[in-house]
């Protein structure tokens, strides 16, 4: 999605973009020191707001996913916690929010948490039965599951209470942009929402109903 956002911004502004791919942790280090100017779809956190301006593109909540071979239906995180046989996989150095972090710390203490370097590795480990469930965001796992031809072999469990999701959007380094400059980019993102461009981009990676759900009106 980041490349699609960059291409749309390029079309609308005639600015040239140098697109680089970095691990999540390094992205935010480079944002802080001004070596990276923009992040296409950064997740907003209190710490990151200190170093970047954010203009939201989506609001989404994580899902639990499993392979169809799992016999237990999971409806809540409390249910998961009570079953000592269930292990969970997550992506390393990813902030899942205070609601889920509370459970993740407990699972880590109980040696029931496994961490993967990225979403693709996480899905491969799930299929290899390194753990029973994985905690993922729709935008992260849908495209990779499709690429790995796993769409029909995964079950999805929505265990997120209301208002426990994360905003994600265009992030601009405070070292690279003034507040006035950043607001101009924010106004451009707002126009992309109003004319349906953001939802159209999301639909390239998600089922239409899912895209509609996470696009910010």
Secondary structure, 3 states (H helix, E strand, C coil): CHHHHHHHHHHHHCCCCCCCCCCHHHHHHHHHHCCCCEEEEEECCHHHHCCEEEEEEEEECCEEEEECCCCCCCCCHHHHHHCCCCCEEEECCCCCCHHHHHHHHHHHHCCCEEEECCHHHHHHHHHCCCCCEEEECHHHHHHHHHHCCCHHHEEEECCCCCCCCEEEEEEEECCCCCHHHHHHHHHHHHHHHHCCHHHHHHHCCCCHHHHHHHECC
